[in-house]
Amino acid sequence: MSHVSLGIDLDDLRLPTKEGLRAARELGGDVVELGAAAGEVTPEGLSTSGRRHLQHLVGTLGLKLAALSAEVPHTRLTDPSTVEERVERTCRILTLAADMGVRVVTASAGALTHPETGEPAPLALEALRRIGDQADTCGVCYALRPAHDTAQPLVRLFDQLDCPALALGVDPAAMVMLGHNPLSVIERLPNAIVLAHARDGTVGSAGRAGHETRLGEGEVDLVGFWQALADAGYGGPHILRRLDSETPRADLEAARDLIRRALSRGG
């Protein structure tokens, strides 16, 4: 684990896209993750020339686009009233990613399986099959970031979907804050992981969620998490995240320094 590619999620910096890209470079990021469901970078708002200009700016700054985020607000894959919107907008973002040469589209996932039986929700299965078909057509991976579902139900979900274009992104804080173990997901689904976030938080439960902290100040087993990713053969970037902070840039700087120190000495 002597070398790691670090990334910045531009949404966390709360800056216009161009300023955010420059800040990400100043923070020492190699890659960036861009939100594509709202704001300046959306399928509807970014023209063909706008896409070229954005790609040029990213390259000029010495960065690469690691992922687009498809966080479609107020929609769930298990909600009959919103699932169609979620699928349609996600598919448009997958097409945008393909146009811009971005390999991964990621999104957080609500509960996708039954809390007692662990069986995948039929509506979620249907929606993910449609998204997977579009991802496959586009040559892009759609990486769900689980929080509510534990490892074994996720294994059942991926077994039933059987689609190589559907993958996993791992946000350890999202799982820990709901009382789940992210290491078990890595151990059970090592080949499905295409994106990792570096984020910390306190331990919660299904009834009372924990809260996000600065990296290294929560209860995520960060060394164990990074080692599990290395053991799984993960060679992708680690996207630094800080969603809930009044000083995100300072917190991201501290996170950058922490992860570099930890990984330079092999954990």
KACORWO-V894499 format. One record per residue. N is the residue number from 0. RES is the residue in three letters. PHI is phi as a letter, one per 30 degrees, with the letter a starting at -180 (* if undefined). PSI is psi in degrees with one decimal (none if undefined). Layout:
BEGIN
n: (N & N)
res: (RES & RES)
phi: (PHI & PHI)
psi: (PSI & PSI)
END
This chain:
BEGIN
n: (0 & 1 & 2 & 3 & 4 & 5 & 6 & 7 & 8 & 9 & 10 & 11 & 12 & 13 & 14 & 15 & 16 & 17 & 18 & 19 & 20 & 21 & 22 & 23 & 24 & 25 & 26 & 27 & 28 & 29 & 30 & 31 & 32 & 33 & 34 & 35 & 36 & 37 & 38 & 39 & 40 & 41 & 42 & 43 & 44 & 45 & 46 & 47 & 48 & 49 & 50 & 51 & 52 & 53 & 54 & 55 & 56 & 57 & 58 & 59 & 60 & 61 & 62 & 63 & 64 & 65 & 66 & 67 & 68 & 69 & 70 & 71 & 72 & 73 & 74 & 75 & 76 & 77 & 78 & 79 & 80 & 81 & 82 & 83 & 84 & 85 & 86 & 87 & 88 & 89 & 90 & 91 & 92 & 93 & 94 & 95 & 96 & 97 & 98 & 99 & 100 & 101 & 102 & 103 & 104 & 105 & 106 & 107 & 108 & 109 & 110 & 111 & 112 & 113 & 114 & 115 & 116 & 117 & 118 & 119 & 120 & 121 & 122 & 123 & 124 & 125 & 126 & 127 & 128 & 129 & 130 & 131 & 132 & 133 & 134 & 135 & 136 & 137 & 138 & 139 & 140 & 141 & 142 & 143 & 144 & 145 & 146 & 147 & 148 & 149 & 150 & 151 & 152 & 153 & 154 & 155 & 156 & 157 & 158 & 159 & 160 & 161 & 162 & 163 & 164 & 165 & 166 & 167 & 168 & 169 & 170 & 171 & 172 & 173 & 174 & 175 & 176 & 177 & 178 & 179 & 180 & 181 & 182 & 183 & 184 & 185 & 186 & 187 & 188 & 189 & 190 & 191 & 192 & 193 & 194 & 195 & 196 & 197 & 198 & 199 & 200 & 201 & 202 & 203 & 204 & 205 & 206 & 207 & 208 & 209 & 210 & 211 & 212 & 213 & 214 & 215 & 216 & 217 & 218 & 219 & 220 & 221 & 222 & 223 & 224 & 225 & 226 & 227 & 228 & 229 & 230 & 231 & 232 & 233 & 234 & 235 & 236 & 237 & 238 & 239 & 240 & 241 & 242 & 243 & 244 & 245 & 246 & 247 & 248 & 249 & 250 & 251 & 252 & 253 & 254 & 255 & 256 & 257 & 258 & 259 & 260 & 261 & 262 & 263 & 264 & 265 & 266)
res: (MET & SER & HIS & VAL & SER & LEU & GLY & ILE & ASP & LEU & ASP & ASP & LEU & ARG & LEU & PRO & THR & LYS & GLU & GLY & LEU & ARG & ALA & ALA & ARG & GLU & LEU & GLY & GLY & ASP & VAL & VAL & GLU & LEU & GLY & ALA & ALA & ALA & GLY & GLU & VAL & THR & PRO & GLU & GLY & LEU & SER & THR & SER & GLY & ARG & ARG & HIS & LEU & GLN & HIS & LEU & VAL & GLY & THR & LEU & GLY & LEU & LYS & LEU & ALA & ALA & LEU & SER & ALA & GLU & VAL & PRO & HIS & THR & ARG & LEU & THR & ASP & PRO & SER & THR & VAL & GLU & GLU & ARG & VAL & GLU & ARG & THR & CYS & ARG & ILE & LEU & THR & LEU & ALA & ALA & ASP & MET & GLY & VAL & ARG & VAL & VAL & THR & ALA & SER & ALA & GLY & ALA & LEU & THR & HIS & PRO & GLU & THR & GLY & GLU & PRO & ALA & PRO & LEU & ALA & LEU & GLU & ALA & LEU & ARG & ARG & ILE & GLY & ASP & GLN & ALA & ASP & THR & CYS & GLY & VAL & CYS & TYR & ALA & LEU & ARG & PRO & ALA & HIS & ASP & THR & ALA & GLN & PRO & LEU & VAL & ARG & LEU & PHE & ASP & GLN & LEU & ASP & CYS & PRO & ALA & LEU & ALA & LEU & GLY & VAL & ASP & PRO & ALA & ALA & MET & VAL & MET & LEU & GLY & HIS & ASN & PRO & LEU & SER & VAL & ILE & GLU & ARG & LEU & PRO & ASN & ALA & ILE & VAL & LEU & ALA & HIS & ALA & ARG & ASP & GLY & THR & VAL & GLY & SER & ALA & GLY & ARG & ALA & GLY & HIS & GLU & THR & ARG & LEU & GLY & GLU & GLY & GLU & VAL & ASP & LEU & VAL & GLY & PHE & TRP & GLN & ALA & LEU & ALA & ASP & ALA & GLY & TYR & GLY & GLY & PRO & HIS & ILE & LEU & ARG & ARG & LEU & ASP & SER & GLU & THR & PRO & ARG & ALA & ASP & LEU & GLU & ALA & ALA & ARG & ASP & LEU & ILE & ARG & ARG & ALA & LEU & SER & ARG & GLY & GLY)
phi: (* & d & b & b & d & c & b & b & d & d & e & d & d & h & b & e & e & d & d & d & d & d & d & d & d & d & d & i & d & c & b & b & c & c & d & b & c & a & i & d & c & b & e & d & c & c & d & e & d & d & d & d & d & d & e & d & d & e & d & d & d & i & c & b & d & d & a & c & c & c & d & d & d & i & b & b & d & c & c & e & d & b & d & d & d & d & d & d & d & d & d & d & d & d & d & e & e & d & d & c & i & c & d & b & c & b & a & d & c & d & d & c & b & d & d & c & c & i & d & d & d & e & d & d & e & d & d & d & d & d & d & d & d & d & d & d & d & d & i & b & c & c & c & d & c & d & b & d & c & d & d & d & d & d & d & d & e & d & d & d & d & h & b & d & d & c & b & b & c & c & c & d & d & e & d & d & d & c & i & c & c & d & d & d & d & d & d & d & b & d & d & c & d & b & a & b & c & c & a & b & a & c & d & b & b & d & d & b & d & d & b & d & b & d & e & j & c & c & c & d & d & d & d & d & d & d & d & d & d & d & d & d & i & d & b & d & d & c & d & d & b & a & d & c & a & d & b & d & d & d & d & d & d & d & d & e & d & d & d & d & d & d & d & d & c & i & j)
psi: (33.6 & -24.2 & 137.9 & 139.4 & 122.1 & 144.1 & 164.4 & 133.8 & 115.5 & -28.8 & -33.1 & -25.4 & -20.1 & 45.8 & 158.3 & 156.3 & -47.7 & -44.0 & -38.8 & -40.3 & -41.6 & -39.7 & -38.8 & -39.3 & -42.5 & -30.1 & -5.3 & 16.3 & 144.3 & -32.2 & 166.6 & 153.3 & 131.0 & 134.3 & 132.9 & 12.3 & -14.5 & 164.7 & -150.5 & -30.0 & 89.9 & 159.2 & -35.6 & -32.6 & -11.4 & 108.0 & 173.7 & -44.5 & -35.9 & -37.5 & -42.0 & -43.0 & -40.1 & -45.4 & -39.8 & -43.9 & -44.1 & -46.2 & -39.7 & -34.2 & -0.7 & 22.2 & 169.4 & 151.4 & 109.5 & -35.7 & 152.5 & 142.2 & 130.7 & 57.9 & 82.9 & 111.9 & 149.3 & 27.7 & 148.9 & 149.6 & -10.7 & 10.3 & 112.0 & -26.1 & -15.4 & -7.8 & -35.6 & -43.0 & -42.5 & -46.6 & -47.7 & -44.5 & -36.9 & -42.1 & -36.5 & -37.4 & -34.8 & -40.7 & -41.2 & -44.4 & -44.3 & -41.2 & -31.5 & 5.7 & 27.0 & 129.9 & -25.5 & 134.0 & 130.7 & 156.3 & 146.5 & 152.0 & 131.9 & -169.5 & 125.6 & -8.1 & 162.2 & 131.6 & -23.8 & -43.4 & -23.5 & 3.8 & 140.3 & 142.2 & 128.2 & -39.6 & -40.5 & -40.2 & -46.6 & -44.8 & -43.7 & -30.9 & -40.9 & -43.5 & -42.3 & -39.7 & -43.1 & -42.0 & -42.3 & -43.1 & -38.5 & -12.9 & 33.6 & 149.8 & 136.5 & 111.7 & 107.0 & 139.3 & 102.7 & 154.0 & -44.1 & -26.6 & 138.3 & -179.2 & -50.2 & -45.8 & -34.3 & -36.3 & -44.8 & -42.5 & -49.9 & -32.9 & -41.8 & -34.0 & -42.6 & 53.0 & 114.0 & -17.8 & -9.1 & 128.8 & -173.1 & 138.8 & 142.3 & 119.3 & 100.9 & -35.3 & -38.3 & -38.9 & -45.7 & -37.1 & -14.7 & 11.0 & 18.0 & 162.4 & 109.2 & -25.7 & -35.1 & -33.1 & -43.3 & -42.6 & -36.4 & -26.8 & 52.6 & -33.8 & -7.7 & -8.7 & 121.7 & -3.7 & 141.0 & 135.7 & 147.7 & 103.2 & 148.3 & 160.2 & 172.8 & 155.7 & 132.0 & -161.3 & 176.5 & -29.9 & -23.2 & 106.6 & 150.7 & -169.3 & 155.4 & 147.6 & 173.0 & 150.4 & 129.2 & -7.4 & 1.9 & -154.1 & 12.7 & 133.2 & 83.3 & -44.3 & -43.9 & -38.8 & -49.4 & -36.8 & -39.6 & -39.7 & -42.9 & -42.5 & -30.4 & -5.4 & 16.9 & 125.4 & 11.8 & -174.5 & 160.2 & 112.2 & 115.4 & 132.2 & 145.1 & 90.4 & -36.6 & 81.7 & 146.6 & -13.0 & 63.9 & -38.6 & -45.0 & -39.4 & -36.6 & -35.1 & -45.3 & -39.2 & -41.7 & -47.4 & -39.6 & -48.2 & -35.0 & -43.5 & -44.9 & -44.0 & -25.3 & -24.9 & 17.8 & 33.2 & none)
END
